Amino acid sequence: MNKSGLVAEVAKRTDRNKAEIARMIDQTMAVIRETVARGERVSLVGFGTFEKRRRNRRVARNPRQPDVPIPVPARDVPTFSPGEAFKQGVVAKRRRPARGKAGARTSPRRARAKR
């Protein structure tokens, strides 16, 4: 889902017009962005926490030229940590895959790949 999809869904659920919802979402994101940029945390209970973290400087490597070090400077990055309710809403019970019949042939695609 992208922003326009989000706006449409919220408008449908709240019986408000899309322009009004788009302005609210834009302002909400602006407040979160400005607050995190100042170094403060934004915690939305049940949803998650936005914050600014410091990444230390490090040395990266190009896989094609591993002997050439690439220095990466320290910097601040925005992070998001989902809340427990968000995590629980996303986690689905895993189902065991159905077992095939014993001695069943492999698919033609797999059989060709094995040759």
Phi and psi restraints in degrees (value plus and minus 20) as a CYANA .aco file:
   2 ASN   PHI    -125.9   -85.9
   2 ASN   PSI    -193.3  -153.3
   3 LYS   PHI     -82.0   -42.0
   3 LYS   PSI     -63.2   -23.2
   4 SER   PHI     -85.6   -45.6
   4 SER   PSI     -54.6   -14.6
   5 GLY   PHI     -85.9   -45.9
   5 GLY   PSI     -60.3   -20.3
   6 LEU   PHI     -83.1   -43.1
   6 LEU   PSI     -65.7   -25.7
   7 VAL   PHI     -79.6   -39.6
   7 VAL   PSI     -65.3   -25.3
   8 ALA   PHI     -82.8   -42.8
   8 ALA   PSI     -62.6   -22.6
   9 GLU   PHI     -87.5   -47.5
   9 GLU   PSI     -63.0   -23.0
  10 VAL   PHI     -85.9   -45.9
  10 VAL   PSI     -60.4   -20.4
  11 ALA   PHI     -81.9   -41.9
  11 ALA   PSI     -61.1   -21.1
  12 LYS   PHI     -85.3   -45.3
  12 LYS   PSI     -60.5   -20.5
  13 ARG   PHI     -95.1   -55.1
  13 ARG   PSI     -45.6    -5.6
  14 THR   PHI    -127.6   -87.6
  14 THR   PSI     -22.2    17.8
  15 ASP   PHI      36.5    76.5
  15 ASP   PSI      19.3    59.3
  16 ARG   PHI    -134.2   -94.2
  16 ARG   PSI     145.2   185.2
  17 ASN   PHI    -102.5   -62.5
  17 ASN   PSI     136.7   176.7
  18 LYS   PHI     -84.0   -44.0
  18 LYS   PSI     -55.4   -15.4
  19 ALA   PHI     -83.4   -43.4
  19 ALA   PSI     -62.4   -22.4
  20 GLU   PHI     -85.7   -45.7
  20 GLU   PSI     -63.7   -23.7
  21 ILE   PHI     -84.4   -44.4
  21 ILE   PSI     -61.7   -21.7
  22 ALA   PHI     -80.9   -40.9
  22 ALA   PSI     -61.7   -21.7
  23 ARG   PHI     -83.6   -43.6
  23 ARG   PSI     -61.0   -21.0
  24 MET   PHI     -84.3   -44.3
  24 MET   PSI     -64.0   -24.0
  25 ILE   PHI     -85.4   -45.4
  25 ILE   PSI     -61.9   -21.9
  26 ASP   PHI     -79.9   -39.9
  26 ASP   PSI     -64.7   -24.7
  27 GLN   PHI     -88.8   -48.8
  27 GLN   PSI     -56.8   -16.8
  28 THR   PHI     -81.9   -41.9
  28 THR   PSI     -67.2   -27.2
  29 MET   PHI     -84.3   -44.3
  29 MET   PSI     -56.8   -16.8
  30 ALA   PHI     -84.4   -44.4
  30 ALA   PSI     -62.8   -22.8
  31 VAL   PHI     -84.0   -44.0
  31 VAL   PSI     -64.9   -24.9
  32 ILE   PHI     -81.7   -41.7
  32 ILE   PSI     -66.4   -26.4
  33 ARG   PHI     -80.7   -40.7
  33 ARG   PSI     -66.2   -26.2
  34 GLU   PHI     -87.0   -47.0
  34 GLU   PSI     -59.8   -19.8
  35 THR   PHI     -86.5   -46.5
  35 THR   PSI     -64.6   -24.6
  36 VAL   PHI     -86.6   -46.6
  36 VAL   PSI     -57.4   -17.4
  37 ALA   PHI     -82.1   -42.1
  37 ALA   PSI     -51.7   -11.7
  38 ARG   PHI     -95.6   -55.6
  38 ARG   PSI     -28.5    11.5
  39 GLY   PHI      77.0   117.0
  39 GLY   PSI     -12.3    27.7
  40 GLU   PHI    -114.7   -74.7
  40 GLU   PSI     136.7   176.7
  41 ARG   PHI    -112.1   -72.1
  41 ARG   PSI     127.1   167.1
  42 VAL   PHI    -139.5   -99.5
  42 VAL   PSI      91.1   131.1
  43 SER   PHI    -129.2   -89.2
  43 SER   PSI     102.4   142.4
  44 LEU   PHI    -131.6   -91.6
  44 LEU   PSI      82.9   122.9
  45 VAL   PHI     -75.6   -35.6
  45 VAL   PSI     109.6   149.6
  46 GLY   PHI      68.4   108.4
  46 GLY   PSI     -39.7     0.3
  47 PHE   PHI    -124.7   -84.7
  47 PHE   PSI     -79.2   -39.2
  48 GLY   PHI     142.4   182.4
  48 GLY   PSI    -194.1  -154.1
  49 THR   PHI    -148.3  -108.3
  49 THR   PSI     110.7   150.7
  50 PHE   PHI    -122.5   -82.5
  50 PHE   PSI     115.1   155.1
  51 GLU   PHI    -176.1  -136.1
  51 GLU   PSI     147.3   187.3
  52 LYS   PHI    -122.6   -82.6
  52 LYS   PSI     110.8   150.8
  53 ARG   PHI    -143.7  -103.7
  53 ARG   PSI     132.9   172.9
  54 ARG   PHI    -116.4   -76.4
  54 ARG   PSI     105.9   145.9
  55 ARG   PHI    -118.4   -78.4
  55 ARG   PSI     106.6   146.6
  56 ASN   PHI     -89.8   -49.8
  56 ASN   PSI     141.1   181.1
  57 ARG   PHI     -90.7   -50.7
  57 ARG   PSI     134.0   174.0
  58 ARG   PHI    -174.9  -134.9
  58 ARG   PSI     153.1   193.1
  59 VAL   PHI    -132.6   -92.6
  59 VAL   PSI     103.3   143.3
  60 ALA   PHI    -122.5   -82.5
  60 ALA   PSI     144.7   184.7
  61 ARG   PHI    -150.8  -110.8
  61 ARG   PSI     120.1   160.1
  62 ASN   PHI    -105.8   -65.8
  62 ASN   PSI     102.1   142.1
  63 PRO   PHI     -78.3   -38.3
  63 PRO   PSI     -47.2    -7.2
  64 ARG   PHI     -99.8   -59.8
  64 ARG   PSI     -43.2    -3.2
  65 GLN   PHI    -156.2  -116.2
  65 GLN   PSI      51.9    91.9
  66 PRO   PHI     -85.3   -45.3
  66 PRO   PSI     -37.4     2.6
  67 ASP   PHI    -102.4   -62.4
  67 ASP   PSI     -27.2    12.8
  68 VAL   PHI    -120.0   -80.0
  68 VAL   PSI      89.4   129.4
  69 PRO   PHI     -95.5   -55.5
  69 PRO   PSI     123.9   163.9
  70 ILE   PHI    -140.9  -100.9
  70 ILE   PSI      87.9   127.9
  71 PRO   PHI     -92.8   -52.8
  71 PRO   PSI     111.9   151.9
  72 VAL   PHI    -133.5   -93.5
  72 VAL   PSI      98.7   138.7
  73 PRO   PHI     -90.5   -50.5
  73 PRO   PSI     140.1   180.1
  74 ALA   PHI     -87.1   -47.1
  74 ALA   PSI     128.9   168.9
  75 ARG   PHI    -180.0  -140.0
  75 ARG   PSI     143.5   183.5
  76 ASP   PHI    -114.0   -74.0
  76 ASP   PSI     118.0   158.0
  77 VAL   PHI    -151.4  -111.4
  77 VAL   PSI     124.7   164.7
  78 PRO   PHI     -99.1   -59.1
  78 PRO   PSI     122.8   162.8
  79 THR   PHI    -152.3  -112.3
  79 THR   PSI     137.9   177.9
  80 PHE   PHI    -151.9  -111.9
  80 PHE   PSI     109.1   149.1
  81 SER   PHI    -136.1   -96.1
  81 SER   PSI      97.2   137.2
  82 PRO   PHI     -87.7   -47.7
  82 PRO   PSI     126.5   166.5
  83 GLY   PHI    -100.1   -60.1
  83 GLY   PSI     149.8   189.8
  84 GLU   PHI     -81.1   -41.1
  84 GLU   PSI     -63.2   -23.2
  85 ALA   PHI     -83.6   -43.6
  85 ALA   PSI     -57.8   -17.8
  86 PHE   PHI     -84.4   -44.4
  86 PHE   PSI     -67.2   -27.2
  87 LYS   PHI     -79.5   -39.5
  87 LYS   PSI     -65.3   -25.3
  88 GLN   PHI     -85.4   -45.4
  88 GLN   PSI     -53.6   -13.6
  89 GLY   PHI     -90.2   -50.2
  89 GLY   PSI     -46.9    -6.9
  90 VAL   PHI    -108.2   -68.2
  90 VAL   PSI     -54.3   -14.3
  91 VAL   PHI     -89.8   -49.8
  91 VAL   PSI     108.5   148.5
  92 ALA   PHI    -135.3   -95.3
  92 ALA   PSI     131.5   171.5
  93 LYS   PHI     -86.3   -46.3
  93 LYS   PSI     113.9   153.9
  94 ARG   PHI    -102.3   -62.3
  94 ARG   PSI     115.3   155.3
  95 ARG   PHI    -124.2   -84.2
  95 ARG   PSI     124.8   164.8
  96 ARG   PHI     -91.2   -51.2
  96 ARG   PSI     118.5   158.5
  97 PRO   PHI     -88.0   -48.0
  97 PRO   PSI     126.7   166.7
  98 ALA   PHI     -87.1   -47.1
  98 ALA   PSI     115.3   155.3
  99 ARG   PHI    -102.3   -62.3
  99 ARG   PSI     121.2   161.2
 100 GLY   PHI     -98.9   -58.9
 100 GLY   PSI     152.3   192.3
 101 LYS   PHI     -89.5   -49.5
 101 LYS   PSI     125.4   165.4
 102 ALA   PHI     -82.1   -42.1
 102 ALA   PSI     112.5   152.5
 103 GLY   PHI      58.3    98.3
 103 GLY   PSI      -8.2    31.8
 104 ALA   PHI     -88.1   -48.1
 104 ALA   PSI     127.6   167.6
 105 ARG   PHI     -88.2   -48.2
 105 ARG   PSI     131.4   171.4
 106 THR   PHI     -98.6   -58.6
 106 THR   PSI     140.7   180.7
 107 SER   PHI     -85.8   -45.8
 107 SER   PSI     133.4   173.4
 108 PRO   PHI     -76.3   -36.3
 108 PRO   PSI     -56.1   -16.1
 109 ARG   PHI     -84.5   -44.5
 109 ARG   PSI     -64.6   -24.6
 110 ARG   PHI     -87.2   -47.2
 110 ARG   PSI     -57.9   -17.9
 111 ALA   PHI     -82.9   -42.9
 111 ALA   PSI     -60.6   -20.6
 112 ARG   PHI     -86.3   -46.3
 112 ARG   PSI     -57.6   -17.6
 113 ALA   PHI     -86.9   -46.9
 113 ALA   PSI     -49.5    -9.5
 114 LYS   PHI     -96.4   -56.4
 114 LYS   PSI     -43.0    -3.0
